[in-house]
Amino acid sequence: TQSVTINNVQPFHEYTVNFLAFVMWDPTQMYNHLTNNWGDVPKDIPFDARGPKSWEFMKATLQTWLENNPKTDVVRFTTFFYHFTLFFNDMKKDKFVDWFGYGASVSPAALKAFEIEHGYRLLAEDFIQAGTYNSTFNEPTQRYLDYIDFQQRFVASRAKELVDMVHAHGKEAMMFLGDNWIGTEPYGEHFASIGLDAVVGSVGGGASLRVIADIPHVKYTEGRFLPYFFP
């Protein structure tokens, strides 16, 4: 019946129900629909690199593109593979934004793989904070930290496969530090293994400029000053 009954409640106490939901729209495209009035443009369903068919589709599509674009010297990925946590409301405003959040990377396949590797099962409660959206600016629990590292290792290994394909065609591989960057963590311990040549990011201020400029394990970085795409 899609209803929940809570028994033995106490007056003036708040109660919450935690659940996992499937994101039907890519968050950036959702932003475009709301902000730029895209109207009848079909919605994009996010791909999950853990899905065998999705992963094979990603590789096949990249391979075809590389073969059909021999004159392109640099391939920019935007990015690998999970969007930062981002929700909009019906007033075209940010409902919740966590640039470092791993909430949108959660899937049944990821939860099952995590349980096999770590020996314990994550719950919906592990991705929120006592009934509210979980911000990574809060001190993360050990369970959440375990999940972050788990996803970072997965993203790095799969991203390396795509970067190796680019290098095999004599091209450089660049990553956009934005949108679907969750799991890449340029200052994390797994980033170097991806083998990227460069990183490009949007400069919103001095802090973001420093973040981009100091990224290790790449040949060069590029900063794009806002607004570079939307007014």
N, C-alpha and C positions, 0 to 999 in steps of 0.2 A: 504493500500500500504506500510505500515511500514515506512512511511516518515512523516516528520514534517516540516511545513512551518512557518517561523518566519517573521512577517510583521513589517514594520516601524523600521528597524534596523538602528543603527548609525555606521558610519565607524570607524574601529579600536577598536570596542567593542567586547568582547567575550560573546557568548551565549551558554548555556548548556540546555540539555533536561534531565529531571529526570524520571526514571521509575524503577519499581520493576521487578526483574527477578527471575525465579525459578532455584535453584542450582541443577543441574542434578547429580553431583558427590559429594560424601563425600570428604571434603577437604583433610583429611589425606590420603585417598586412591589415590586421585589425585596426591599428593606428591609422593607416592610410585610408581605410574605409570610413572611419569616423571623422578624421581631420580634413581629408581631401575629397570627401564625397564620391567615392569610387562607384557607388550605386550597384549596378548589376554585375560587376566584375566577380567571377567565381571565387569562392574562398579557397585558400591553400590549407590543406591539412598537413601539419608538420610531419616530416619523415623522422623515423627513429632508426639510427644506425644499428641498433641491436636487432632489428627485424631482418631476417635473412634475405627476403625478397627486396626490401628497401635498400639494404647494403649492396646487393648485386646490381640493383638499378643505378645507385649512385656511381659505382665503379664503371659500369657500362656507359653511362651518360658522359662521364668525364673522359673515358677512352675515346669515344666518338668525337667529342669536342676537340680533344688534343689532335686527333688525326685531321680534322677539318679546318684547323687554324694554325698552320705551320709558321705563319709570319708573326704570331704573338710571342713576345719574349717573356712576359711576366703574367702568371696566372694568379689572380687574387681570389682567395676563398673568403666567403662572408657568412659563417666561419665553419667550425666543426664543434658540435653538431646540435647543441642545445641552447635555446634562448634563455637569457637571464629572466628572472621572474618579473612579469609585467602584466598588469590588468588595467583596463580602462572602464569608466562608468558611462552611463547614458548621457552625461553632460560633456562628453569629449575631454574629460580630465583623467589624469592618472589616478587610479584607485589605489594601487599599490605597486611600488617599484623597488626591486632589490637588485642592483647591478651585479652583486656577487652571489645572488641566490641560486640554489640548485633545485628549487622546487619544480621547475618545468622540465627537469631531466628525469623525473620519476616515472617509471613504467612497470607493469607487471613483470616484464622480462628482466628489468634491472633488479627488482626486488628479489626475484627468484635466484638470479645469479649471485647477488649479494649474500643471500642466506646460505647458499652452497659454499661460498668462499669463507665467510666469517662465522658460520655456525649458529647464528641467531637471526631472527626475523625482524625487520623494521616495520613500524606501524605508521599510520597517518599522523599520530601524535608526534612522531620524531621530526616531522617537517613543519610543525607550527610551534607557537609559543603560548601554551595554556589557553587555547581557543582563539588566538589572534594570528595574523600572518607573521611568519618567522622572518625577521631581518637578520642578516649575517653580521650586522653591527652589534647584535646581542652576542654574548659569549656562547659559542656553539657547544652542544653536548658532545660527549665522546662518540655517541652513536652517529650523530650528524657528521662529525669529523671523519669517521670511518667511511661514511657514504661519499663524502667529498673526495677523499683519496681514491676510493674505489672507482668513481666516475672519471677522475683525472687520468688514471692509468688506462682505462678503456678508451677514452677520447684520444689520448696520445698515440696509442697503438694503431687505432683505425686511421687517424689523421696522417700518420707516417706512411701508411699504404698509399694514400692519395698523393702525398708529396713525392713519394718515390716514383709514381707514375708520371708526374710532371717533370721530374728530373730526367727520367728515361727518354723524354722527348726533347731534351736540351733546353728546357725553360726554367726560369726561376719561380719559386712558390712563395707567395706573399699572403699573410693573414690580416684580415681586417679586425681590429680590436673593438668589436661591437656586435650587436645583435646576438648571434648564436655562438658567443665566445666561451660559454660556460664549460669548464673542464680543461681548457687550454692553459690557463694560469701562467702567463709569461715569466713570472718570478717564482714559479713552483719548481719542484724537483724533477718533474717529468717533461717539462717544456722542451729541453734541449734534444730529447730523443725524437721529436717530430721532424727535425731537420729542415726547418723553414729558412728561407733566405732573407726574409724581410717581414716587417710588421708595419701596417698603416693604421692610424687612428684619428678620431676627431678631437681637435683641441678646443676644450671649453674654458680653459683657464690655465694658470701656471702649473697647478698640480697635475692636470691631465697631460700637459706638455712634457713634464718631467717623467711621468709614468711611461710615455711612449719613447722618449729620447734615450732612456737608460736601460731599455730591455736588452738582456744579454743573449748570446748564442745566435745572433743574426748578423748579416753583413751590413744592413742599413735599416733605418726606420724612417717613416714619413708621417708628418703631421698635417692634417687638413683643418683649416680654420673654419669654425662655425659662423654663419650657416653656409654649408657647402652644398646642401641638397634642397632643403625646404626653407622658405622665408620664415 
